[in-house]
């Protein structure tokens, strides 16, 4: 699969699309073990066991929502990635505001919310060796079109479609995110 309107050097150049997967984040860690291309990205339509923060599950049980993970070989000091999760949150909120006129908030550092209900989340993980971050692994889930929420989450979760009746072009969003985030990460760690 190829993302349209992608202007990156490496991020999102190698894309794996899965109709159904246990977790995009788990898949990325396996790709790192297999020495996959830097900036590889996994997109899933359905995740059966998506990972959230603090060991929680991120539900991607309806199709046409955003669920993707990627990795970047960083090989940098830990301090260079300080605040990276909140930076990712800001990029997401900015894209949705510019492209769709949607005003969302950030519940620091990794939740995207509206009216105290969660629309999206970010999971950042790293592999550190000898005080250097070798890999940055990021997972992003956004309820763009999800309409049905189970009783245990319906009071705390929602979607862009449900709140604004707007259809987000998920793949275009991912391309735009990659274009912006690659510049940010290179600014932090320098050219690889």
FENWOHU-V369928 format. One record per residue. N is the residue number from 0. RES is the residue in three letters. PSI is psi in whole degrees, -180 to 180 (NA if undefined). OMEGA is omega in whole degrees, -180 to 180 (999 if undefined). D_LAST is the distance of its C-alpha to the last C-alpha in Angstrom with 1 decimal. Layout:
((N,RES,PSI,OMEGA,D_LAST) (N,RES,PSI,OMEGA,D_LAST))
//
This chain:
((0,UNK,148,180,24.4) (1,UNK,134,178,22.5) (2,UNK,135,178,22.0) (3,UNK,154,178,23.7) (4,UNK,32,178,22.5) (5,UNK,126,-179,18.8) (6,UNK,37,-176,16.7) (7,UNK,165,174,13.2) (8,UNK,-41,-176,10.4) (9,UNK,-34,-175,10.0) (10,UNK,120,179,12.0) (11,UNK,6,179,15.5) (12,UNK,-28,175,15.3) (13,UNK,106,-176,16.7) (14,UNK,130,174,19.7) (15,UNK,125,177,22.4) (16,UNK,133,178,25.7) (17,UNK,129,176,28.4) (18,UNK,-39,180,31.8) (19,UNK,136,-177,32.4) (20,UNK,159,175,30.4) (21,UNK,-52,-178,30.9) (22,UNK,128,177,27.6) (23,UNK,-35,-179,24.3) (24,UNK,-45,178,22.7) (25,UNK,-40,180,24.4) (26,UNK,-41,179,23.3) (27,UNK,-43,179,19.6) (28,UNK,-36,177,20.0) (29,UNK,-37,179,21.8) (30,UNK,-36,177,19.0) (31,UNK,-44,178,16.6) (32,UNK,-33,-179,19.4) (33,UNK,7,178,19.6) (34,UNK,43,179,15.9) (35,UNK,166,-177,15.5) (36,UNK,135,177,12.8) (37,UNK,136,180,9.8) (38,UNK,8,179,11.3) (39,UNK,147,-174,14.8) (40,UNK,137,176,17.6) (41,UNK,125,178,21.3) (42,UNK,136,178,24.1) (43,UNK,145,174,27.6) (44,UNK,-47,179,30.9) (45,UNK,133,172,32.7) (46,UNK,127,180,31.5) (47,UNK,-21,-178,34.2) (48,UNK,50,-179,32.6) (49,UNK,147,-177,29.8) (50,UNK,133,171,28.3) (51,UNK,-175,179,28.9) (52,UNK,160,178,28.5) (53,UNK,32,176,30.9) (54,UNK,9,179,31.5) (55,UNK,166,177,33.1) (56,UNK,139,173,33.1) (57,UNK,118,-175,31.7) (58,UNK,117,171,34.3) (59,UNK,72,-173,33.2) (60,UNK,2,172,36.6) (61,UNK,149,-178,37.2) (62,UNK,168,175,35.3) (63,UNK,38,170,33.5) (64,UNK,172,-179,31.6) (65,UNK,122,174,27.9) (66,UNK,109,179,26.4) (67,UNK,156,176,22.8) (68,UNK,154,178,20.0) (69,UNK,166,174,16.3) (70,UNK,152,176,13.5) (71,UNK,131,174,9.9) (72,UNK,116,-174,8.2) (73,UNK,-48,-179,7.7) (74,UNK,52,-176,8.9) (75,UNK,169,174,10.2) (76,UNK,147,-179,13.8) (77,UNK,-39,-176,16.1) (78,UNK,-26,-179,17.3) (79,UNK,-16,180,14.1) (80,UNK,10,179,15.0) (81,UNK,131,177,18.7) (82,UNK,14,-176,20.5) (83,UNK,-35,-179,17.8) (84,UNK,-44,179,20.7) (85,UNK,-33,177,22.9) (86,UNK,-42,177,20.3) (87,UNK,-43,178,20.0) (88,UNK,-44,-180,23.8) (89,UNK,-41,179,24.1) (90,UNK,-45,-180,21.9) (91,UNK,-50,-179,24.2) (92,UNK,-42,-180,27.3) (93,UNK,-44,179,26.4) (94,UNK,-47,-178,25.7) (95,UNK,-33,177,29.1) (96,UNK,-47,-177,30.9) (97,UNK,-42,-175,29.7) (98,UNK,-34,-172,30.2) (99,UNK,-2,-180,33.3) (100,UNK,23,-178,34.8) (101,UNK,131,176,34.5) (102,UNK,110,178,34.6) (103,UNK,163,179,33.2) (104,UNK,164,176,32.7) (105,UNK,126,169,30.2) (106,UNK,103,-169,31.8) (107,UNK,139,0,29.2) (108,UNK,-11,-164,26.7) (109,UNK,11,180,26.3) (110,UNK,137,174,29.4) (111,UNK,123,-171,30.1) (112,UNK,161,168,33.9) (113,UNK,134,-179,36.9) (114,UNK,44,180,40.4) (115,UNK,16,175,39.2) (116,UNK,139,-176,38.3) (117,UNK,130,175,34.9) (118,UNK,-33,-177,33.3) (119,UNK,167,179,29.7) (120,UNK,158,-180,27.5) (121,UNK,136,174,24.0) (122,UNK,117,177,23.1) (123,UNK,132,178,20.0) (124,UNK,156,180,19.5) (125,UNK,158,170,17.1) (126,UNK,119,-176,17.0) (127,UNK,136,177,17.2) (128,UNK,124,-179,17.5) (129,UNK,52,176,18.7) (130,UNK,15,176,18.2) (131,UNK,141,176,14.5) (132,UNK,113,-179,13.4) (133,UNK,-40,-178,11.9) (134,UNK,140,169,12.4) (135,UNK,125,179,13.5) (136,UNK,125,-176,16.2) (137,UNK,133,174,18.1) (138,UNK,135,-179,21.5) (139,UNK,129,176,23.3) (140,UNK,129,178,27.0) (141,UNK,126,176,29.1) (142,UNK,92,179,32.8) (143,UNK,-44,-174,33.1) (144,UNK,4,-178,36.2) (145,UNK,130,-178,37.6) (146,UNK,-20,-176,41.3) (147,UNK,124,-180,42.7) (148,UNK,133,-179,42.0) (149,UNK,161,-176,43.8) (150,UNK,-35,-176,46.3) (151,UNK,-17,-180,44.1) (152,UNK,-4,-173,41.3) (153,UNK,-22,178,43.2) (154,UNK,-12,-176,43.9) (155,UNK,-4,-178,40.3) (156,UNK,151,178,38.2) (157,UNK,-172,-180,38.4) (158,UNK,165,178,36.5) (159,UNK,-43,179,35.8) (160,UNK,-44,-178,38.4) (161,UNK,-40,-176,41.0) (162,UNK,-37,-172,40.6) (163,UNK,-10,-175,40.0) (164,UNK,42,-180,41.1) (165,UNK,139,175,38.0) (166,UNK,118,178,36.1) (167,UNK,135,173,32.3) (168,UNK,99,-172,30.4) (169,UNK,-44,-177,28.1) (170,UNK,-35,176,25.8) (171,UNK,-39,176,25.5) (172,UNK,-47,-178,24.8) (173,UNK,-42,177,21.9) (174,UNK,-47,-179,20.5) (175,UNK,-42,178,21.0) (176,UNK,-48,-179,19.4) (177,UNK,-43,180,16.2) (178,UNK,-44,-177,16.2) (179,UNK,-45,-175,16.7) (180,UNK,-36,179,14.7) (181,UNK,-42,178,11.4) (182,UNK,-42,-179,12.0) (183,UNK,-45,-177,13.2) (184,UNK,-38,179,10.3) (185,UNK,-34,176,7.8) (186,UNK,-38,-178,10.8) (187,UNK,-45,-171,11.1) (188,UNK,-11,-176,8.0) (189,UNK,166,-179,6.4) (190,UNK,139,177,3.8) (191,UNK,NA,999,0.0))
//
